[in-house]
Amino acid sequence: RRATGPHVNDGAVTVFLDTSDTQQNLNRKIVELQRYDDATASWVRQGRANLRRSVSAAFTFTARFHRLRRGLMLRIVVPRKTGVPCYLPQASRSFAS
């Protein structure tokens, strides 16, 4: 699975996943947005979104998260249930909102 870096724009984050190498259908599968909590030194789920097939490419999927505060340390997580049978669970690099 290839993932481009999340795009942050006007308090929203857009995620792009490309599965053209395995041709796995991720339509309506879940991805999570997590924020880093300094108080507990752990990642906390901020939201969940369904992946949708991109119109421009057959095996590119997008998800969008809205209404994010500025200055949060975030990451995108693809859970095990979303990736099976072709991919392992995975988290993106952290990024600022």
C-alpha positions as CSV (number, residue, x, y, z in Angstrom):
1,R,0.0,0.0,0.0
2,R,1.3,3.4,-0.9
3,A,0.2,6.4,1.1
4,T,1.0,10.0,0.3
5,G,1.4,12.3,3.3
6,P,-1.8,13.6,4.7
7,H,-2.9,16.9,3.3
8,V,-3.8,19.5,6.0
9,N,-5.9,22.4,4.8
10,D,-8.3,24.8,6.7
11,G,-8.7,22.5,9.7
12,A,-9.3,19.4,7.7
13,V,-7.0,16.4,6.9
14,T,-7.3,14.3,3.7
15,V,-5.7,10.9,3.5
16,F,-4.9,9.1,0.2
17,L,-4.2,5.3,0.0
18,D,-3.1,3.5,-3.2
19,T,-3.6,-0.2,-3.4
20,S,-2.9,-0.7,-7.2
21,D,-0.1,-3.2,-6.4
22,T,-2.5,-5.6,-4.8
23,Q,-5.7,-4.3,-6.3
24,Q,-7.4,-4.6,-2.8
25,N,-10.7,-2.8,-2.5
26,L,-10.7,-0.6,0.6
27,N,-14.0,1.1,-0.2
28,R,-15.9,1.7,3.1
29,K,-13.0,0.5,5.2
30,I,-12.1,2.4,8.3
31,V,-9.0,4.6,9.0
32,E,-8.4,6.4,12.2
33,L,-7.0,9.8,13.1
34,Q,-5.1,9.9,16.4
35,R,-3.7,12.8,18.4
36,Y,-0.8,12.7,20.8
37,D,-1.8,13.4,24.4
38,D,1.1,14.9,26.3
39,A,-0.5,14.2,29.7
40,T,-0.6,10.4,29.2
41,A,2.3,10.2,26.6
42,S,0.1,8.1,24.4
43,W,-1.9,8.3,21.2
44,V,-5.7,8.9,21.5
45,R,-8.3,8.3,18.8
46,Q,-9.5,11.7,17.5
47,G,-11.8,10.3,14.9
48,R,-12.7,7.6,12.4
49,A,-13.6,7.9,8.7
50,N,-14.6,5.6,5.9
51,L,-12.3,5.3,2.9
52,R,-14.0,6.1,-0.4
53,R,-12.8,5.2,-3.9
54,S,-11.2,8.2,-5.7
55,V,-12.9,9.0,-9.0
56,S,-9.6,9.7,-10.7
57,A,-8.0,6.2,-10.1
58,A,-9.3,2.7,-9.7
59,F,-7.3,1.7,-6.6
60,T,-6.8,5.0,-4.9
61,F,-9.0,5.7,-1.8
62,T,-9.5,8.9,0.2
63,A,-10.8,9.8,3.7
64,R,-11.3,13.2,5.2
65,F,-11.4,14.4,8.8
66,H,-13.0,17.8,9.6
67,R,-12.9,20.5,12.3
68,L,-9.5,20.0,13.7
69,R,-7.9,22.4,16.2
70,R,-4.6,23.8,15.1
71,G,-1.4,22.7,16.8
72,L,-2.3,19.1,17.5
73,M,0.3,16.3,16.8
74,L,-1.6,13.8,14.6
75,R,-1.1,10.5,12.8
76,I,-3.2,8.3,10.6
77,V,-3.7,4.6,11.6
78,V,-4.9,1.8,9.2
79,P,-6.3,-0.9,11.6
80,R,-5.6,-4.6,11.1
81,K,-9.3,-5.2,10.0
82,T,-8.9,-2.6,7.2
83,G,-5.7,-4.0,5.8
84,V,-6.3,-7.8,5.8
85,P,-5.6,-9.9,3.9
86,C,-2.9,-7.9,2.0
87,Y,-1.5,-5.4,4.5
88,L,-0.4,-5.2,8.2
89,P,-1.7,-2.5,10.5
90,Q,0.2,0.7,10.0
91,A,0.6,4.2,11.3
92,S,1.7,7.3,9.4
93,R,4.5,9.6,10.5
94,S,3.2,12.2,12.9
95,F,2.3,15.7,11.5
96,A,0.9,18.9,12.9
97,S,-2.6,20.2,12.3
